[in-house]
Structure formats: C-alpha cells, structure tokens
Amino acid sequence: MSIFRLGDQKPPEPRRVTDDVVERFAHVYEVEPEKMQTFPQQDLPAWDTHRIVAARWDHLSWMHDHFADDVLVAGLPSETMPEEEEAG
Amino acid sequence: MSVAFKSAVDDAVVDELRAIIGDDDRVLPNVSSRASRTRVPAPFPVHRWSEFMPDVAVLPVSAEEVSEVVKLANRLRIPVVPRAGGTGLSDGAVPLRGGICVDVKLMNKIHEIDLDDRTVTVGPGINMLKLNEELRPHGVFYPDDPASYPCSLVGGRIGTGGWSLLGSRFGHTRDLVISMQVVLPTGEIAEIGDGGGRKLRKSSTGLTLKQLFTGHQGTLGITTEATLELVPRPELEFAAFFAFDDYMKAHRTTGALTRSGLATLAGVVLFDEWKLRYLRRDDEAYIPQPPWVQAVVAVAMYGTRAEVEPASKVVMELGRADGGKYLGDEISEGDWASRHDRYATPLHGRTKDGQVVPMSWHCEDAALNYSVLPKVREEWHAIVERYIERYGIFDDWGMFCYTNGAYKPWADYLVEIDVGIWEQKLDDENWAGWVACKREIAEVALKHGGSITACHGATREGDAELVPTEMGSAWPVVKRIKRALDPNNIMNPGKQMLDEAYK
C-alpha cells in the first residue's frame, strides 16, 4: 500500500543538463527556468509529473498495438550514449 | 455567367435544408456550430476567424441527403464546403465565402467487410483508428496512416489526397481507395472507380476517373461512400533510428535504404541539422544526445515475421555503413510510435532571445526529388531565418524528408519545414509576413522541379496563387474540367485559383 505524503510531492531541486534544460527526475526534462520569464512555468507536484510521463508511455504502447501484433527492435545498446545504457 | 461568389443563405434556405434533412438537430445555423467549423489546426489570426464561418452547417447521414443539399445549393448558387475531421493543415475545409458546410461526421458507418475480395466499404465520416479497431478481429488492416491518424477521417483523406507514413509499403490514400460514391456539384450521385466493378483494382475501360476525385479538396464533389483496400494485419513492426555527424552521410544513407529493394520497407525519414537542434532543445528523446549528432535517419518496416526479421538485419547494416550510429531500442520504438499522432503534442517555441512562448505548428510541405534535398534545405532555412529576424514571432523547428513514392520509395520525398508561430501575435502585418514566407518556400520547391505540396493541398494563401504556375500547360485542362463538372462554381469556391475557370 502506498501512503500519500504531501511533503513527498515537492519536486527535487533541478540538475542542469544543458544550457536550455534542467532535470528533476531521471529522464524527465524541463526548460531552464531562466528561459521561462515571459510565460513562467507552473508548479507541478511530483505525482502529476509521474502521471504525465506514464500516460505518454501508455499512449505510445497503445499506438504500437494498432499497427502490428508485435514490435521488433534491434536489441542493441545505444551507440550514441553507451555510458547511459550501461548505467541503466 | 452567374456563379456562387458570396453567401445567399437566409431563413428560407435554412427551412429548405430542414425539409431535406428532416431533423432540426442536423441543420445548424447557430453561431457555435458555425464557429467550430471555421478553421483547421494550422495557425491563423484569431481576429479573422469570423470571415470564414459557414452560414449554416448540415450533418447528413446519406448520399441522398447530400445530393438534395447540393442540388439546392446549385439552384441558388450557394457555396458548399465539405468537411470531415477538419484536421487538414492547409484550409481545405475552411469556407472562404460562407455558404453551407456539409459535415460528414455522422456518415461514419462500416457498410461491408468483404474478406474474400479484401475490401471494406465505409462512410466518409469514419476515422482510420476506429476502423482498424473494428477490422482487427478479422486479421486485416486499412493502412492509411497520417500524422493525424487518431483524429482525421476517411472523407478528408480522400478529398486531400492524403499521404501515409506507411505509403512506401502499402500506398497512400489514392492507392488505397478502390472506388467511391461521389455527389457531383450538380447533385447527381456517381459511382467512381477504376472501371466498372466497385471492388476492381485495375481496368482499361473508359477514362480512369478515380484519381480525379482524390485530392480535389472538395472542389469537384463530396465523397459519400468509399470502398477501401484491406491488407493482412502486419505480424511485426520494426523501427530503427540512426544518428550521423554530418547531414550528407545521412542523405546518402537515406538513399541506400530506399534503394535496398526490401519489400517490407514502409518509410524512411531524414531529419536535418535544424531539426536536431530543435529536438535537442525541446524533445525529451533527443535532449541528452551528444552534440556531434547532426542528422538522423529513421526506418520502419511492417510485414510477416518471416520477412521482417531478416530484413531488419539488412537495415541495421545499411544504416551504419556510412558512419551511422544506432540510437538505441527505446528511442527507435518510442519515437516511431509518436509519428502516428503528431496532433497530440503540446507545442512551445522560442523567441530570438531564447524565451519560451506558446507557439502553434505550421508544417509547410512540398514534394521533391532525392537529388535536390540538400540544396532545398539550405534555401528554405535561409528564408525562414530572414522572417525570424524581421518579425520575431517565428521559430525554425527544422525539416523532415519522408519517402513519398507509393511502393517506390527511392526517388521522391514529402519534404516538410516545421515553423513555430506565436499565434497570439498574428496581426494583419505578421500574417502577411508569414504568407510571404510561405510563398517563397513554395517558389523554391517549384524552382527545383518539385511540387508545392505533397499532401496538405495548395489551398492556403501563399500556396494557392502558385497553382496555375505549377500546373503549367495542364492548367487550361484543369479549368475546363472544373467548369464542366461544376458549372456554377459552388463547390468550395475560391480554392486553388479555380475561380479562373469562370472568367
């Protein structure tokens, strides 16, 4: 059973990824806040961020299912980011 | 000659429409029903929407109702604009002169699934995703797959002459429609096929009319029923994405893949440097990619396991033969799935100083041959850069080149430059600027022996005025056909410069 604790819903402090992007959760990227001065970013609780990410994956899986019985992949690691594949 | 040039809808006409339709809930003269049929998703100045409202919308459920509505319009010289999903990117379903919007969404029935002769017969208001959900238990598939797959409708695909992501394998909309029933501009109902039989794919009798009634943008009639191709549902999908440090390596690899002879090849997509710059800035899949990634080639295949498994190994060899690096399973699988549904993506862009602002997606397309892709890419980006500098409300989101030849992927491409537009800032001056930009982009396509549109249609300002130039010596023939079929210019008047047929 999971217990909802309000304090757990505050996103962690961001880590800079590039000049344009920060990261609060693994593989979830956000625009650098300094570049959102005209339209400030709204605060999202952690659960909402996780919900959006999960919904996106659900959607992509659902789309795949419309086009073929099975999806084949090469089964090879990324050759552009090998260190990340190994870490993952 | 008297032709429809402005709205003539009054209470008496609405009463006649109610008598034809026989259900007041399907005759809609109220403002909200009209306003929601005023535009398409492509950016357009909000303050000008009211200029493009139909005077009344009707929702017929049969060809006979459509026929009677069109006969009424023809008698009274009232413009008629057919509308299906309204998801087109070039204003095909936007009324330029008011009139009657014939919305076919309620004509969404599956009339027949024929598993022996491999056809499905449907109304024009059905959506491909829904259709395929019904077909799935039968082990068959209707493989028309636009980027609007979850929301566009069969009738709009036929009217626009749509392009499919899987077109290299299965053909595009015009290849997948076997025959159709069309209400002509004078109200007659005609069965249009490749000859006589409704389910025949090839005939040599008489004139081949089917192509004339796909891609006419509602200017020659309204499709009220279509008999479509069924293919075996694919057992397997395979997608692979390759990164390159140089655009020309990616261009050569695209050529090699398309010339591979692999019959299951459904599509190859080339992403240019500007696209990668945009994706690395604003797309979660590409943000962490290293700076040397300057171009990407994506490949997708569909078919039986016996075909796709060995072919996937050939793709992996070809994709990496000229310096390509595999982007990994997750991005290959996930990014390809997202291509079926580009309309679900919330969009933002950047101002010149890098600030994030809400922007809408304007996708400017052309059909071009393989050999000119590198040059056109340079010229198109230079044009957009000038307009970004001058107006400050545009953002260059890069270019894609998709294989465009049905069953013959090797020579021509649907080429798109995606431009973000800060739609809230579209006043008259900024809109005029964008139209000029569009026109310059289209002129480059013509200069390089291309077409100004591969799939969206030349029905938006900036493209439309170039239709006679592109058609060249065929333009007088086009005008004669339009005038012969639509003597009063009631069908979607004002589109594609076809008013010239009546001068």
Interface residues (C-beta under 8 A of the other chain):
Chain A: V17 T18 D20 V21 H27 V28 Y29 V31 K35 M36 Q37 T38 F39 W57 H59 L60 S61 M63 H64 H66 F67 A68 D69 D70 V71 L72 V73 A74 G75 L76 P77 S78 E79 T80 M81 E84 E85
Chain B: L129 N132 E133 F141 D145 Y149 R233 P234 E235 L236 E237 F238 A239 A240 A243 R280 R281 D282 E284 I287 P288 Q289 P290 V293 Y302 R305 V308 E309 S312 M316 R320 K325 Y326 L327 G328 D329 E330 I331 S332 E333 G334 A337 S338 H340 D341 A344 H348 R350 T351 G354 Q355 V356 V357 P358
